[in-house]
Amino acid sequence: MAMIPSLFGGRRSNIFDPFSLDVWDPFKDFPLSVPDVSRETSAMVNARVDWKETPEAHVFKADVPGLKKEEVKVEVEEGRVLQISGERNVEKEDKNDTWHRVERSSGKFFRRFRLPENAKVDQVKACMENGVLTVTVPKEEVKKPDVKAIDISG
């Protein structure tokens, strides 16, 4: 199966291409309806996201290399669901170009995270630097219960 190029619009190279790692696809002409992975739903569908909790906030870091902040959207919906989405447009092709390798993904991506009860969803902040989107969701202070020591008689 053509591992990488088939994910991007069926660009395939032949076995004599020294830059290709493509192998034979036994299911290429198989009559069953197998969903084709198109440019609209490529490998970027699962953008990599780290989520850490600090004493002050929940911090999400998403790898979105090559995207501008205008191409990424951060939303809080349904009260406590953080949604990070965006789209990387397909590079324009010239009919005279010969592709040797296609590994960069294009298309839409969409990630959702249910935020915990201690998240201040009205104070979410986001910034983007060097291809990394950082979303900071502050936490409400946890009130420690007052503990009163009781003397034991007897």
N, C-alpha and C positions, 0 to 999 in steps of 0.2 A: 504494500500500500504506500502511496506517496505520502510520507509522514507529514511534512510541513507544507509543501506547496499546495496540496489538495485542500487545505483549510482556507485558502485565500483565492477562491474563484477558479479552482481547477488548473492552475498553472502547473504544468508538468514538464519535466525535462526528459531527455532520453538517457539510455544507459551509457552512452558515450560521453556524457557531460562530466568532466572531472570534478566539478564543484558540487555535484549532486549526491545526496545520500538516499535518493528515492529507491524504493524496491518495488517489486511486482505487487499489484493489487489484485488478489484473486476474486474479489467481489465487485470489481469495477463495472462489469456488465451483467451483474446478477439481477434477475427480474424483480426481486422483492423491493418494496418501497422502503428504502433506508433513508432517514432524514439526512439531507446534505448540510454540512456546516458551511454557511455562507459568510460573506464578509460582514453581514449585519450581526452575526452571533459568533464571533471568533474567540480566540483564546483570552482576550481581555475581559470577557464576561466575568471572570473571577479575579478582579483586581485584588492584589495582596494587601491585607489590612492587619495591622497590629493594634491590639486594644490593651492598654495597661491602666491600672487604677493606682493613683497616688493618694496620699492622705487628703489632698485638696480637690482632686478632679479625676474624671475618666478621660483618658487621652487616646485618640485614634490617630494612627499614622497610615496613610494609604499611598502606595507607590503609583504615581500617575505621570511617568516620564514623558516629556514632550508635549504635555497639555498646558494650555493657558488657563488661568483661573476662570475665564469666561466660558470654558468648555466643561467645567465641573460644577455640579450643583450639590449643595448640602442642605437638607431639610429635616425638620422634626415633624412627624405626622402622627396622628392618632394619639397625641399626648406624649408618648414615650418611645417612639420608634425613630431612630436616627437613620436617615437614608442618604447615601452617597452615590451619585450617579454622574454619568457623563458620556462623551463620545469622542473617539479619535477618528477623524475622517481618513478615508482611503487616499493614498497618494495618487496623483494623476499619472496615468500610464501613457507612454508614448508608444505607438505601434512599432517603432524601430528599436525599442529597448529589448534586450535579452536578459531575462532574470536568471540568475544563478542560484540564489537562495532568497527565500521569503520567510523571515522569522518574526519580524515586528508585527504585532497584532493591530487590528483596527476594528472599529465597531463600537457598540454600546456596552457599558458596564453598569452594574447596579448592585449595591450591597445594602443590606438592612440589618440593624442591630436594635434589639429591645433594651432600652435603658432601664437601670434599676430605679427603685423608688426614691433613692437619695439624690437623683440627678436634678439639677436646676435647669430644666429644659428652656427656660426663658432667657438664659445667659450663655448660650452656646456661642463659641467663637471659632473661626476657621482661618487658617493662613496657609499659603503655599510657597515653598522655597525649594529650589533645586529638584523639582519633580516629585516632591513629597508634600502631600496635603496633610496638615495637622489640624484635627478638630478637638477642641477642649470643651468638655462639659463639666462645669463646676459641680461640686457635691454640697449638699446641705450638711451643716454641722450636726453630728450625732450628739444628742444631749445624753450625757452620762447620768444614769439615775442616781439620785441622792441615796447614799448608803449610810444608815445610822447603826452604829454598833449597839447592841443590847447586852447589858450586863446579865449574867446568869447567876441567879441566887441559889443558895443551898448548901 
